[in-house]
Amino acid sequence: MITLNQAKKGITYLINSISDSSIQSKLMEMGIIEGKEIEITNVAPFGDPIIVRISGYKLMLRRKEAQTIKITSI
């Protein structure tokens, strides 16, 4: 199991959990829910933010937020 900020671009992953309860509700409102598939589609030149595809739409996340999302490859 790795965190989203360690994921490779273009590979689909499965969300396992969100480790930081202080931003968990914010991420869940954006559609980042356990059991959903997520894929990194692009990374900004200096590494922050990253752009992910989830549920058919693209979403920008800070690396700090991505660090709290635990994933496994499918």
C-alpha positions as CSV (number, residue, x, y, z in Angstrom):
1,M,0.0,0.0,0.0
2,I,1.3,3.4,-1.0
3,T,0.0,7.0,-0.8
4,L,-1.3,8.9,-3.7
5,N,1.7,11.3,-3.8
6,Q,3.9,8.3,-4.5
7,A,1.7,7.0,-7.4
8,K,2.9,6.8,-11.0
9,K,1.2,8.8,-13.7
10,G,-1.2,6.8,-16.0
11,I,-1.8,3.8,-13.6
12,T,-5.2,3.2,-12.1
13,Y,-5.3,2.7,-8.3
14,L,-8.0,1.8,-5.8
15,I,-8.5,4.1,-2.8
16,N,-8.2,2.3,0.5
17,S,-8.4,5.0,3.2
18,I,-7.7,8.6,4.1
19,S,-5.4,8.8,7.1
20,D,-5.9,12.5,8.1
21,S,-9.3,12.9,9.7
22,S,-9.1,16.7,9.6
23,I,-9.4,16.8,5.8
24,Q,-11.3,13.5,5.3
25,S,-14.7,15.2,5.0
26,K,-13.3,17.7,2.5
27,L,-11.8,15.0,0.3
28,M,-15.0,12.9,0.5
29,E,-17.0,15.9,-0.6
30,M,-14.8,16.0,-3.7
31,G,-15.5,12.4,-4.5
32,I,-12.4,10.7,-2.9
33,I,-14.1,7.8,-1.3
34,E,-12.8,4.4,-0.3
35,G,-13.3,1.8,-3.0
36,K,-13.2,4.3,-5.9
37,E,-10.7,4.1,-8.7
38,I,-8.3,7.0,-9.1
39,E,-5.5,7.8,-11.7
40,I,-2.9,10.6,-11.8
41,T,-3.2,12.3,-15.2
42,N,-0.8,15.2,-14.8
43,V,1.7,16.7,-12.4
44,A,2.7,20.4,-12.3
45,P,6.3,21.2,-13.3
46,F,7.4,21.6,-9.7
47,G,5.4,18.6,-8.4
48,D,2.5,20.5,-6.8
49,P,-0.4,20.3,-7.5
50,I,-1.2,16.9,-9.1
51,I,-4.3,16.3,-11.3
52,V,-6.2,13.1,-10.8
53,R,-9.1,11.5,-12.6
54,I,-11.9,10.1,-10.4
55,S,-15.5,9.2,-11.3
56,G,-15.1,10.7,-14.8
57,Y,-13.8,14.1,-13.8
58,K,-10.5,15.7,-13.2
59,L,-9.5,17.1,-9.8
60,M,-6.5,19.1,-8.6
61,L,-4.9,18.1,-5.3
62,R,-2.0,19.4,-3.3
63,R,0.8,16.9,-2.6
64,K,0.1,17.4,1.2
65,E,-3.5,16.2,0.6
66,A,-2.5,13.4,-1.7
67,Q,-0.1,12.2,1.1
68,T,-3.1,11.3,3.2
69,I,-4.8,9.0,0.6
70,K,-3.7,5.4,0.8
71,I,-4.1,3.4,-2.4
72,T,-3.2,0.1,-4.0
73,S,-2.7,-0.7,-7.7
74,I,-5.4,-2.6,-9.5
